[in-house]
Amino acid sequence: MTHTKVLVIDDDLITRKTLVKTLEKAGFVTVQSSNGKHGWETLWENPDIALVVTDMMMPDMDGRELLNVVRGNQCFANLPVIIVSGIVDETEVQDLLKLGPSRFCAKPFNGDKLKALTDELLQR
């Protein structure tokens, strides 16, 4: 059993709980946040977070803004980030990938795919 900590950021409670359940079933410890601003604060308060799983469309600070501040900060610039989003337009997905996420996972997400992505990024 791992004690690797994952920050899950999504404003939709049902989606967030589903992500958390999937990750905890895979052996991760999770920390939750309902928007990018709170997620950024949570990241600072928990320097042992090894991975961020975030939605794109959220209040206060969306996923793009969050990714920009994470990648722009020396402490977190190399932190693995998985975007989980309902965006399906290929052009939009390509634009998102230019922002520097480690991986993209489409909603509705597949639990096995999410676990495989986390394992790959954390080399488990």
BELCORRA-V126222 format. One record per residue. RES is the residue in one small letter. PHI is phi in whole degrees, -180 to 180 (NA if undefined). Layout:
res->RES phi->PHI
res->RES phi->PHI
//
This chain:
res->m phi->NA
res->t phi->-91
res->h phi->-118
res->t phi->-67
res->k phi->-97
res->v phi->-121
res->l phi->-93
res->v phi->-109
res->i phi->-123
res->d phi->-160
res->d phi->-78
res->d phi->-87
res->l phi->-59
res->i phi->-64
res->t phi->-63
res->r phi->-61
res->k phi->-64
res->t phi->-66
res->l phi->-61
res->v phi->-61
res->k phi->-61
res->t phi->-61
res->l phi->-70
res->e phi->-67
res->k phi->-62
res->a phi->-82
res->g phi->101
res->f phi->-88
res->v phi->-93
res->t phi->-117
res->v phi->-126
res->q phi->-115
res->s phi->-149
res->s phi->-100
res->n phi->-159
res->g phi->-63
res->k phi->-63
res->h phi->-66
res->g phi->-61
res->w phi->-63
res->e phi->-63
res->t phi->-64
res->l phi->-61
res->w phi->-64
res->e phi->-79
res->n phi->-130
res->p phi->-65
res->d phi->-89
res->i phi->-64
res->a phi->-100
res->l phi->-159
res->v phi->-118
res->v phi->-117
res->t phi->-134
res->d phi->-79
res->m phi->-99
res->m phi->-94
res->m phi->-145
res->p phi->-75
res->d phi->70
res->m phi->-151
res->d phi->-81
res->g phi->-63
res->r phi->-63
res->e phi->-62
res->l phi->-60
res->l phi->-62
res->n phi->-62
res->v phi->-73
res->v phi->-64
res->r phi->-69
res->g phi->-86
res->n phi->-106
res->q phi->-57
res->c phi->-68
res->f phi->-119
res->a phi->-55
res->n phi->-104
res->l phi->-66
res->p phi->-64
res->v phi->-131
res->i phi->-108
res->i phi->-91
res->v phi->-114
res->s phi->-145
res->g phi->-83
res->i phi->-66
res->v phi->-118
res->d phi->-67
res->e phi->-59
res->t phi->-65
res->e phi->-64
res->v phi->-62
res->q phi->-63
res->d phi->-63
res->l phi->-62
res->l phi->-64
res->k phi->-69
res->l phi->-74
res->g phi->103
res->p phi->-70
res->s phi->-73
res->r phi->-152
res->f phi->-124
res->c phi->-131
res->a phi->-76
res->k phi->-91
res->p phi->-69
res->f phi->-85
res->n phi->-100
res->g phi->-58
res->d phi->-66
res->k phi->-66
res->l phi->-61
res->k phi->-61
res->a phi->-63
res->l phi->-65
res->t phi->-65
res->d phi->-62
res->e phi->-63
res->l phi->-67
res->l phi->-99
res->q phi->50
res->r phi->-93
//
